Amino acid sequence: MKTAEVKSFYACSGCGSVFARWHGRCPDCGAWDTLHEEKDSARPAPAKSTAKKRRVAAPAATPLADVQPDTAGFIATGIAEFDLTLGGGAMPGSTVLVGGEPGIGKSTLLLQVAGRLSQRGIPTLYVSGEESAAQIKHRADRLGIRSGLHLLTETDLAAILAAADQLKPHPRALILDSIQTTFDRQWQSPPGTVAQVRECAAAISDWARRHDAVAFVIGHVTKDGFIAGPKVLEHMVDTVLQFEGDRRQWIRLLRCLKNRYGPTHEVGLFEMTEAGLNEVTDPSGHFLTDHAPGGRAAGSAVAVAIEGRRPLLLEIQSLVGQGVGNSPQRVVSGPDPRRAAIIIAVLQNIAGLSLSGRDIYLNITGGFVTDEPAVDLGCAVAVASSALKRPADPRTVWIGELGLGGEIRGVPQIKRRLIEAEKIGFQRAIVPAANQRDIAYGGEMQIEPVGRIDQALAGI
């Protein structure tokens, strides 16, 4: 019998692409010195005579009308913000990938999910390849988890699946922390390599489908913010969640990037505390400071962003000062820096503000990050307010996308934005004229449609 051959391939640590030979620069992502050699055990090819005689039994196709839908529905975790991001809960038989930077709180979040599931009577197995059982117990005590949760500290894939199969009652939820530390002994590559991540994820997904359970898999991200490992990993799983936020800030966002069983781009908000992650039930209130009359200085405006199906009121602050030297500072935290550069150019060239050679700082309070165009008008008003040293009306919200010609473009879901603003207590809204036909929302706020940036700035 032939022995297994050991073949080599080269995998990019940046994008996960695989190549037969080494390249100094990855042909797919363009990164330099990211291709690393990996070993792969190839199975011996069958003999020609055997291959010719081999026949595969044809599977029977099932008419769509005869397929019985799954009546079990979603498995709710009991954490409302987490379930909202999943579209109501996790589908049995699915695999959920949760990615995020080191130290952002992925393990804490999934341990709280495991605790809630087991507390609700759903058998749950928490597998960690990064912490000892004593460390997990210490964190569970701090989080107040007292339920009958099962722990396993193991990195061998075969041992993990064997332990899950031996548990009675059988686990309905398996949490793996993390996919980068798990390895399959059938492959010679070390844990975290392209081959190991791909094969381990496939095995975990297959286990979840066969046992009608949910597998939550934690994945680390690269320095560029992408989930580490091959890009095919995100295609293999059913749901991809991104846990993000500034570690120096209290707010954490859980974004849904992919969901085969529900809406995408949903967002859950959490607050990091000493006792773990708490749900943020009033996100708009958390991102706003005092908006009573006289409560704001120049350089502040409130915009309304839509994250998933949720409207969020965001306070945008700007500081415009006299620059030193020939290179003025442009510091942006929260809004999209590229859109911020366009907004500054429009204010200078279309609205006539003197911004050349001046330092401009633009920030969204609370550490929130968004690239939604509807906050353009709020950013423009904040910069203009600071440059003119005139406070904007603290009872007004500013909604609209800014075009290169100074026009205010319409935005979707205007009614939902206005309802949220009125609920918080705002009395006036500056909206795009293109949305005029959509603003009959039945509220009591004063609505002022504008078509150009100079009309909007007349309100400060």
PAFINU-760028 format. One record per residue (C-alpha): residue number from 1; x, y, z. Coordinates in steps of 0.1 Angstrom, whole numbers, plus 5000, padded with zeros to 4 digits. Layout:
<sites>
(site NUM (X Y Z))
...
</sites>
This chain:
<sites>
(site 1 (5000 5000 5000))
(site 2 (5013 5035 4991))
(site 3 (5022 5057 5020))
(site 4 (5007 5092 5021))
(site 5 (5026 5118 5003))
(site 6 (5035 5151 5020))
(site 7 (5028 5180 4997))
(site 8 (5035 5217 5002))
(site 9 (5014 5247 4994))
(site 10 (5017 5284 5002))
(site 11 (4990 5302 5021))
(site 12 (4986 5340 5025))
(site 13 (4983 5351 5061))
(site 14 (4965 5382 5051))
(site 15 (4937 5370 5028))
(site 16 (4939 5332 5031))
(site 17 (4945 5325 4994))
(site 18 (4964 5293 4986))
(site 19 (4990 5290 4959))
(site 20 (5011 5261 4945))
(site 21 (5044 5281 4946))
(site 22 (5058 5309 4967))
(site 23 (5054 5346 4957))
(site 24 (5070 5376 4973))
(site 25 (5038 5394 4969))
(site 26 (5003 5378 4972))
(site 27 (4987 5379 4938))
(site 28 (4952 5383 4954))
(site 29 (4956 5409 4981))
(site 30 (4989 5425 4971))
(site 31 (5005 5422 5005))
(site 32 (5043 5415 5007))
(site 33 (5059 5386 5025))
(site 34 (5026 5371 5037))
(site 35 (5029 5336 5020))
(site 36 (5040 5308 5043))
(site 37 (5046 5272 5034))
(site 38 (5023 5246 5049))
(site 39 (5023 5208 5047))
(site 40 (4994 5188 5036))
(site 41 (4990 5150 5038))
(site 42 (4976 5138 5005))
(site 43 (4956 5106 5004))
(site 44 (4968 5079 4979))
(site 45 (4950 5078 4947))
(site 46 (4930 5046 4940))
(site 47 (4942 5021 4915))
(site 48 (4930 5026 4879))
(site 49 (4912 4993 4878))
(site 50 (4894 5001 4910))
(site 51 (4885 5035 4898))
(site 52 (4870 5022 4866))
(site 53 (4848 4996 4884))
(site 54 (4837 5020 4912))
(site 55 (4801 5031 4911))
(site 56 (4785 5057 4933))
(site 57 (4749 5051 4943))
(site 58 (4727 5080 4931))
(site 59 (4709 5098 4959))
(site 60 (4672 5103 4956))
(site 61 (4660 5139 4950))
(site 62 (4631 5151 4972))
(site 63 (4602 5171 4957))
(site 64 (4600 5205 4973))
(site 65 (4564 5200 4982))
(site 66 (4573 5170 5003))
(site 67 (4599 5188 5024))
(site 68 (4586 5194 5059))
(site 69 (4597 5228 5073))
(site 70 (4615 5229 5107))
(site 71 (4589 5238 5133))
(site 72 (4614 5241 5161))
(site 73 (4622 5277 5151))
(site 74 (4651 5297 5165))
(site 75 (4669 5291 5197))
(site 76 (4668 5323 5216))
(site 77 (4697 5330 5239))
(site 78 (4678 5352 5263))
(site 79 (4701 5382 5256))
(site 80 (4679 5405 5236))
(site 81 (4706 5425 5218))
(site 82 (4724 5392 5208))
(site 83 (4691 5377 5196))
(site 84 (4683 5409 5177))
(site 85 (4716 5407 5158))
(site 86 (4709 5371 5149))
(site 87 (4674 5380 5136))
(site 88 (4655 5365 5166))
(site 89 (4678 5337 5176))
(site 90 (4701 5310 5163))
(site 91 (4688 5284 5139))
(site 92 (4693 5248 5150))
(site 93 (4719 5231 5128))
(site 94 (4737 5264 5120))
(site 95 (4772 5276 5128))
(site 96 (4777 5312 5140))
(site 97 (4812 5328 5137))
(site 98 (4819 5356 5161))
(site 99 (4850 5377 5152))
(site 100 (4867 5405 5169))
(site 101 (4900 5420 5181))
(site 102 (4919 5405 5210))
(site 103 (4906 5418 5243))
(site 104 (4874 5433 5229))
(site 105 (4852 5409 5249))
(site 106 (4844 5379 5226))
(site 107 (4850 5353 5253))
(site 108 (4830 5373 5279))
(site 109 (4801 5377 5255))
(site 110 (4800 5340 5245))
(site 111 (4804 5329 5281))
(site 112 (4774 5350 5290))
(site 113 (4755 5335 5261))
(site 114 (4764 5300 5273))
(site 115 (4752 5309 5308))
(site 116 (4719 5322 5296))
(site 117 (4713 5291 5274))
(site 118 (4720 5267 5301))
(site 119 (4699 5287 5326))
(site 120 (4670 5284 5301))
(site 121 (4674 5246 5302))
(site 122 (4693 5243 5269))
(site 123 (4723 5218 5273))
(site 124 (4754 5238 5265))
(site 125 (4791 5229 5262))
(site 126 (4817 5256 5264))
(site 127 (4850 5246 5249))
(site 128 (4881 5267 5254))
(site 129 (4916 5262 5240))
(site 130 (4929 5295 5254))
(site 131 (4920 5294 5291))
(site 132 (4920 5268 5319))
(site 133 (4889 5256 5336))
(site 134 (4899 5276 5367))
(site 135 (4902 5308 5347))
(site 136 (4868 5303 5331))
(site 137 (4852 5295 5365))
(site 138 (4867 5327 5379))
(site 139 (4852 5347 5351))
(site 140 (4818 5329 5354))
(site 141 (4817 5338 5391))
(site 142 (4823 5374 5382))
(site 143 (4796 5373 5356))
(site 144 (4771 5357 5380))
(site 145 (4768 5324 5361))
(site 146 (4756 5297 5384))
(site 147 (4739 5273 5360))
(site 148 (4748 5238 5350))
(site 149 (4771 5248 5322))
(site 150 (4796 5221 5310))
(site 151 (4832 5232 5305))
(site 152 (4860 5215 5284))
(site 153 (4895 5228 5279))
(site 154 (4907 5210 5248))
(site 155 (4922 5219 5214))
(site 156 (4921 5184 5197))
(site 157 (4891 5184 5174))
(site 158 (4885 5147 5177))
(site 159 (4885 5149 5215))
(site 160 (4861 5179 5214))
(site 161 (4835 5161 5192))
(site 162 (4838 5129 5212))
(site 163 (4832 5147 5245))
(site 164 (4802 5165 5230))
(site 165 (4788 5132 5218))
(site 166 (4792 5115 5252))
(site 167 (4774 5143 5272))
(site 168 (4739 5134 5284))
(site 169 (4717 5152 5277))
(site 170 (4732 5159 5243))
(site 171 (4743 5196 5238))
(site 172 (4720 5218 5218))
(site 173 (4747 5245 5218))
(site 174 (4785 5242 5215))
(site 175 (4807 5272 5220))
(site 176 (4843 5270 5207))
(site 177 (4869 5295 5218))
(site 178 (4886 5297 5194))
(site 179 (4889 5282 5159))
(site 180 (4925 5293 5157))
(site 181 (4936 5271 5186))
(site 182 (4917 5240 5174))
(site 183 (4936 5214 5153))
(site 184 (4929 5181 5136))
(site 185 (4956 5154 5140))
(site 186 (4950 5142 5104))
(site 187 (4967 5174 5091))
(site 188 (5003 5181 5097))
(site 189 (4999 5219 5098))
(site 190 (5000 5237 5132))
(site 191 (4968 5252 5147))
(site 192 (4957 5285 5131))
(site 193 (4970 5277 5096))
(site 194 (4947 5278 5066))
(site 195 (4943 5240 5063))
(site 196 (4935 5236 5100))
(site 197 (4911 5264 5102))
(site 198 (4892 5252 5071))
(site 199 (4890 5216 5081))
(site 200 (4881 5222 5118))
(site 201 (4854 5247 5108))
(site 202 (4840 5222 5083))
(site 203 (4839 5194 5110))
(site 204 (4822 5217 5136))
(site 205 (4796 5228 5110))
(site 206 (4789 5191 5101))
(site 207 (4785 5182 5137))
(site 208 (4760 5210 5143))
(site 209 (4739 5199 5112))
(site 210 (4739 5162 5122))
(site 211 (4729 5169 5158))
(site 212 (4704 5198 5151))
(site 213 (4725 5220 5174))
(site 214 (4740 5254 5172))
(site 215 (4778 5259 5171))
(site 216 (4792 5293 5181))
(site 217 (4828 5297 5170))
(site 218 (4851 5325 5181))
(site 219 (4875 5338 5155))
(site 220 (4903 5363 5159))
(site 221 (4909 5392 5134))
(site 222 (4940 5404 5116))
(site 223 (4956 5438 5120))
(site 224 (4935 5450 5091))
(site 225 (4902 5440 5109))
(site 226 (4895 5409 5089))
(site 227 (4887 5375 5105))
(site 228 (4919 5355 5105))
(site 229 (4922 5324 5084))
(site 230 (4910 5316 5049))
(site 231 (4882 5338 5034))
(site 232 (4864 5305 5027))
(site 233 (4858 5303 5065))
(site 234 (4832 5330 5063))
(site 235 (4815 5312 5034))
(site 236 (4814 5279 5053))
(site 237 (4794 5292 5083))
(site 238 (4758 5303 5083))
(site 239 (4762 5336 5103))
(site 240 (4791 5360 5107))
(site 241 (4790 5384 5136))
(site 242 (4817 5411 5142))
(site 243 (4822 5423 5178))
(site 244 (4839 5457 5177))
(site 245 (4846 5488 5196))
(site 246 (4874 5508 5212))
(site 247 (4889 5490 5242))
(site 248 (4893 5524 5259))
(site 249 (4855 5531 5255))
(site 250 (4826 5514 5273))
(site 251 (4805 5508 5242))
(site 252 (4807 5475 5222))
(site 253 (4789 5468 5189))
(site 254 (4779 5434 5176))
(site 255 (4773 5437 5138))
(site 256 (4758 5410 5116))
(site 257 (4777 5407 5084))
(site 258 (4761 5376 5070))
(site 259 (4730 5356 5080))
(site 260 (4714 5329 5060))
(site 261 (4683 5328 5082))
(site 262 (4677 5364 5089))
(site 263 (4684 5401 5080))
(site 264 (4720 5413 5077))
(site 265 (4736 5445 5090))
(site 266 (4717 5443 5123))
(site 267 (4735 5458 5153))
(site 268 (4734 5450 5190))
(site 269 (4749 5474 5216))
(site 270 (4765 5464 5248))
(site 271 (4782 5483 5277))
(site 272 (4814 5468 5291))
(site 273 (4814 5469 5329))
(site 274 (4832 5451 5357))
(site 275 (4803 5426 5359))
(site 276 (4805 5418 5322))
(site 277 (4786 5430 5292))
(site 278 (4752 5448 5298))
(site 279 (4727 5454 5271))
(site 280 (4721 5490 5260))
(site 281 (4684 5494 5259))
(site 282 (4684 5531 5250))
(site 283 (4713 5536 5226))
(site 284 (4703 5570 5214))
(site 285 (4703 5583 5250))
(site 286 (4737 5569 5256))
(site 287 (4753 5587 5226))
(site 288 (4738 5621 5235))
(site 289 (4748 5646 5261))
(site 290 (4726 5674 5274))
(site 291 (4706 5687 5245))
(site 292 (4686 5712 5265))
(site 293 (4687 5749 5253))
(site 294 (4721 5763 5262))
(site 295 (4735 5729 5269))
(site 296 (4758 5728 5239))
(site 297 (4787 5750 5228))
(site 298 (4796 5757 5192))
(site 299 (4808 5728 5171))
(site 300 (4781 5703 5181))
(site 301 (4752 5688 5161))
(site 302 (4729 5657 5163))
(site 303 (4724 5634 5133))
(site 304 (4703 5602 5130))
(site 305 (4720 5571 5116))
(site 306 (4704 5538 5107))
(site 307 (4722 5506 5118))
(site 308 (4703 5476 5106))
(site 309 (4667 5484 5114))
(site 310 (4676 5506 5144))
(site 311 (4677 5544 5143))
(site 312 (4705 5559 5165))
(site 313 (4708 5596 5174))
(site 314 (4745 5605 5174))
(site 315 (4761 5637 5187))
(site 316 (4788 5649 5163))
(site 317 (4814 5673 5177))
(site 318 (4839 5694 5158))
(site 319 (4868 5717 5168))
(site 320 (4882 5741 5141))
(site 321 (4913 5760 5151))
(site 322 (4941 5779 5136))
(site 323 (4967 5755 5121))
(site 324 (5004 5757 5128))
(site 325 (5027 5754 5098))
(site 326 (5019 5743 5063))
(site 327 (5002 5710 5072))
(site 328 (4969 5715 5090))
(site 329 (4956 5686 5111))
(site 330 (4926 5666 5099))
(site 331 (4917 5642 5127))
(site 332 (4884 5622 5123))
(site 333 (4871 5596 5148))
(site 334 (4837 5580 5142))
(site 335 (4826 5593 5107))
(site 336 (4842 5579 5075))
(site 337 (4874 5599 5070))
(site 338 (4870 5599 5033))
(site 339 (4835 5613 5035))
(site 340 (4848 5638 5061))
(site 341 (4874 5651 5036))
(site 342 (4846 5656 5010))
(site 343 (4824 5674 5036))
(site 344 (4853 5698 5044))
(site 345 (4860 5704 5007))
(site 346 (4823 5712 5000))
(site 347 (4821 5736 5030))
(site 348 (4852 5754 5018))
(site 349 (4845 5755 4980))
(site 350 (4806 5756 4979))
(site 351 (4795 5771 5012))
(site 352 (4824 5796 5012))
(site 353 (4838 5788 5047))
(site 354 (4874 5797 5053))
(site 355 (4889 5764 5063))
(site 356 (4922 5764 5044))
(site 357 (4952 5761 5067))
(site 358 (4930 5754 5098))
(site 359 (4931 5723 5120))
(site 360 (4898 5704 5120))
(site 361 (4889 5677 5145))
(site 362 (4857 5657 5140))
(site 363 (4843 5631 5164))
(site 364 (4812 5611 5173))
(site 365 (4807 5609 5211))
(site 366 (4807 5575 5228))
(site 367 (4832 5560 5204))
(site 368 (4806 5551 5178))
(site 369 (4818 5544 5142))
(site 370 (4796 5547 5111))
(site 371 (4800 5552 5074))
(site 372 (4763 5560 5067))
(site 373 (4759 5590 5044))
(site 374 (4729 5603 5063))
(site 375 (4752 5618 5089))
(site 376 (4770 5640 5064))
(site 377 (4747 5670 5071))
(site 378 (4753 5667 5109))
(site 379 (4791 5666 5103))
(site 380 (4789 5696 5080))
(site 381 (4769 5716 5106))
(site 382 (4792 5707 5134))
(site 383 (4823 5719 5114))
(site 384 (4805 5750 5103))
(site 385 (4793 5758 5138))
(site 386 (4828 5755 5152))
(site 387 (4843 5776 5124))
(site 388 (4817 5803 5127))
(site 389 (4817 5801 5165))
(site 390 (4779 5799 5165))
(site 391 (4762 5771 5184))
(site 392 (4736 5751 5164))
(site 393 (4701 5748 5178))
(site 394 (4703 5720 5205))
(site 395 (4667 5710 5198))
(site 396 (4673 5703 5161))
(site 397 (4685 5671 5143))
(site 398 (4702 5672 5109))
(site 399 (4696 5644 5084))
(site 400 (4709 5642 5049))
(site 401 (4737 5631 5025))
(site 402 (4759 5658 5011))
(site 403 (4767 5659 4974))
(site 404 (4798 5673 4957))
(site 405 (4779 5702 4944))
(site 406 (4765 5712 4978))
(site 407 (4731 5695 4973))
(site 408 (4714 5677 5001))
(site 409 (4705 5642 4989))
(site 410 (4676 5621 5002))
(site 411 (4681 5593 5026))
(site 412 (4661 5561 5032))
(site 413 (4638 5554 5062))
(site 414 (4633 5590 5070))
(site 415 (4601 5584 5090))
(site 416 (4618 5560 5113))
(site 417 (4646 5585 5120))
(site 418 (4621 5613 5128))
(site 419 (4600 5591 5151))
(site 420 (4632 5582 5171))
(site 421 (4643 5619 5173))
(site 422 (4609 5630 5186))
(site 423 (4609 5602 5211))
(site 424 (4641 5616 5226))
(site 425 (4627 5651 5228))
(site 426 (4638 5669 5197))
(site 427 (4615 5696 5183))
(site 428 (4629 5704 5149))
(site 429 (4644 5684 5120))
(site 430 (4663 5696 5089))
(site 431 (4657 5670 5062))
(site 432 (4665 5667 5025))
(site 433 (4639 5682 5002))
(site 434 (4639 5650 4982))
(site 435 (4623 5633 5013))
(site 436 (4595 5658 5014))
(site 437 (4569 5633 5002))
(site 438 (4579 5609 5030))
(site 439 (4578 5633 5060))
(site 440 (4541 5631 5068))
(site 441 (4549 5608 5097))
(site 442 (4521 5621 5120))
(site 443 (4544 5636 5147))
(site 444 (4546 5670 5161))
(site 445 (4582 5680 5152))
(site 446 (4588 5710 5130))
(site 447 (4601 5697 5096))
(site 448 (4622 5719 5074))
(site 449 (4632 5705 5040))
(site 450 (4664 5719 5025))
(site 451 (4680 5713 4991))
(site 452 (4714 5728 4995))
(site 453 (4741 5731 5021))
(site 454 (4738 5769 5023))
(site 455 (4701 5766 5032))
(site 456 (4709 5742 5060))
(site 457 (4737 5763 5074))
(site 458 (4713 5793 5076))
(site 459 (4697 5774 5106))
(site 460 (4727 5778 5129))
</sites>
